[in-house]
């Protein structure tokens, strides 16, 4: 039986091309724990120097990711129960960074690569939606709404993270496409809701704050 389009696109990114540096690069993009210290520092800087807009953006981002993780991503993984590529295809390659201390050392070491093993497939699959993709596109959408074209630049690393999830064997191409679109739509709905709640509640609860910031998300 001919492979599906999803499988063809998967192997296009997941194939071994004899370039260990490329596998390492994809694994770096795919490992959010590798970037966690930088994200924490960036968040603290926003709280300290970002002003109202920076703090509002950070609050909206954290709230949106929390709502999506608990209300969309985790429940849908159980409902859809789609197996990951390495639980379906023995030809799939699972690419991960080596466990190192400190974590940055993994970027200069060869990645750990193993073959897929359908025999290890769990009873409940967790391939769709992709949490990494959903969270990164949520991040990019929030940044775009608050910082316009400058924030939209974050769609570039968000896309690289999404592609890395395919290149490292964790997700199908259709997973990241559906996750990205769904994340953008849900995030925009949530942001509109936050702004509406701000205009309805803050003037009554904290009128001094509302006088300086009548909108949570200021118009361009």
C-alpha positions in Angstrom: 0.0 0.0 0.0 1.4 3.4 -1.0 2.2 5.7 2.0 -0.2 8.5 2.7 0.6 12.1 2.0 1.1 12.6 5.8 3.7 9.8 5.8 5.4 11.1 2.7 5.8 14.6 4.3 6.9 13.0 7.6 9.7 11.1 5.9 10.7 14.2 4.0 11.6 15.9 7.3 12.5 12.8 9.4 14.8 11.1 6.9 18.5 10.6 7.8 20.4 12.8 5.4 23.8 12.1 6.9 24.1 15.5 8.6 24.4 15.0 12.4 24.5 18.8 12.9 21.0 19.1 11.3 19.7 16.4 13.7 21.2 18.3 16.6 19.6 21.6 15.4 16.2 20.0 15.1 16.6 18.4 18.5 17.5 21.8 20.0 14.4 23.5 18.6 12.3 20.6 19.8 13.5 20.7 23.4 11.6 23.4 25.3 13.6 22.6 28.4 16.7 23.7 26.6 15.2 27.2 26.1 13.4 27.4 29.5 16.1 29.4 31.3 16.1 32.0 28.5 12.3 32.2 28.6 12.3 32.7 32.4 14.8 35.5 32.1 12.8 37.1 29.3 9.7 36.9 31.5 11.4 38.5 34.4 12.6 41.3 32.3 9.1 41.9 31.0 7.8 42.1 34.6 10.6 44.5 35.5 11.0 46.7 32.4 8.1 45.9 30.1 5.6 48.4 31.5 1.9 47.8 31.5 1.8 46.3 28.0 4.6 43.9 28.8 3.1 42.7 32.0 -0.4 42.4 30.4 1.1 40.5 27.5 2.8 38.0 29.9 -0.3 37.6 32.0 -2.4 36.9 28.8 0.2 34.5 27.5 0.5 32.4 30.7 -3.3 32.4 31.2 -3.9 31.3 27.6 -1.3 28.5 27.7 -2.8 27.3 30.9 -6.3 27.3 29.6 -5.3 25.5 26.3 -3.2 22.9 28.1 -5.9 22.0 30.6 -9.0 22.6 28.4 -7.9 21.7 24.9 -4.6 20.0 24.4 -4.7 17.3 27.1 -8.4 16.4 26.7 -8.1 16.2 22.9 -5.1 13.9 23.1 -7.2 11.5 25.1 -10.3 11.9 22.9 -8.5 11.6 19.5 -5.9 9.1 20.7 -3.7 9.3 17.6 -0.4 7.4 17.8 2.9 9.2 17.3 4.9 8.3 14.2 7.5 6.3 16.2 4.6 4.2 17.6 3.4 3.4 14.1 6.5 3.3 11.8 9.6 1.2 12.6 11.4 3.3 10.0 10.8 6.5 11.9 13.7 8.1 13.7 13.4 9.4 17.2 15.9 12.2 17.7 16.6 13.7 21.1 19.3 15.7 22.8 21.6 13.9 25.1 20.8 14.4 28.8 23.5 16.7 30.1 24.3 19.0 33.0 24.4 21.9 32.2 21.8 21.6 29.6 23.5 23.7 26.9 26.2 21.1 26.5 23.7 18.9 24.6 23.9 21.4 21.7 27.5 20.5 21.1 27.2 16.8 21.4 25.7 14.3 18.9 22.0 13.7 19.5 20.6 10.4 20.7 18.8 8.6 17.8 16.8 5.4 17.9 14.3 3.6 15.6 10.6 3.7 16.0 9.0 0.7 17.8 5.3 0.0 17.1 5.4 -2.7 19.8 5.8 0.0 22.4 2.6 1.9 21.3 0.5 2.9 24.4 -3.2 2.3 24.7 -3.9 6.1 24.3 -1.9 8.0 21.7 -0.7 11.5 22.2 0.2 12.8 18.8 -2.7 15.2 18.2 -2.7 18.0 19.1 1.0 18.9 19.4 1.6 20.7 22.7 4.8 22.3 21.6 3.2 23.7 18.4 0.1 24.9 20.2 2.1 26.7 22.9 4.5 28.3 20.5 1.8 29.6 18.1 -0.1 30.8 21.1 3.0 32.7 22.1 3.4 34.1 18.6 -0.2 35.2 18.4 -0.2 37.0 21.7 3.0 38.8 20.8 1.6 39.8 17.5 -1.6 41.2 19.1 0.4 43.2 21.6 3.4 44.2 19.6 2.1 44.0 16.0 4.8 43.4 13.3 7.6 43.0 15.8 5.7 40.3 17.7 4.8 38.6 14.4 8.5 37.8 13.9 8.1 35.2 16.6 6.1 33.1 14.1 9.5 32.2 12.6 10.8 30.3 15.6 7.3 29.0 16.3 7.3 27.4 12.8 10.8 26.0 13.3 9.7 24.4 16.6 6.6 22.9 14.9 8.7 21.5 12.0 11.2 20.1 14.5 8.5 18.0 16.1 8.2 16.2 12.8 11.9 16.1 12.1 12.5 14.4 15.5 9.8 11.8 15.0 7.3 13.0 17.6 4.4 14.3 15.3 2.9 14.0 11.9 2.8 17.0 9.6 -1.0 17.1 9.9 -0.6 17.3 13.7 1.4 20.5 13.6 -0.8 22.1 10.9 -4.0 21.5 12.8 -2.4 22.5 16.1 -1.0 25.7 14.7 -4.3 26.8 13.2 -6.3 25.7 16.3 -4.0 27.6 18.6 -4.2 30.8 16.7 -8.0 30.7 16.6 -8.4 29.8 20.3 -5.8 32.4 21.3 -7.5 35.2 19.4 -10.9 34.3 21.0 -9.3 34.2 24.5 -7.6 37.6 24.0 -10.9 39.2 22.9 -12.5 37.7 26.0 -9.8 39.1 28.3 -10.1 42.6 26.8 -13.9 42.5 27.1 -13.7 41.4 30.8 -11.1 44.1 31.5 -13.4 46.8 30.1 -16.4 45.4 32.0 -14.9 44.8 35.4 -11.8 46.9 36.0 -13.5 50.3 35.8 -15.8 49.2 38.7 -13.2 47.3 40.7 -10.0 49.5 40.1 -11.1 52.8 38.6 -7.7 54.4 39.0 -6.1 51.6 36.9 -8.9 51.8 34.3 -8.4 55.5 34.0 -4.8 55.0 32.8 -5.5 51.8 30.9 -9.1 51.6 29.7 -8.2 48.7 27.4 -6.1 45.6 28.3 -5.0 45.4 24.7 -4.5 48.9 23.4 -5.5 49.5 19.7 -2.7 50.2 17.2 
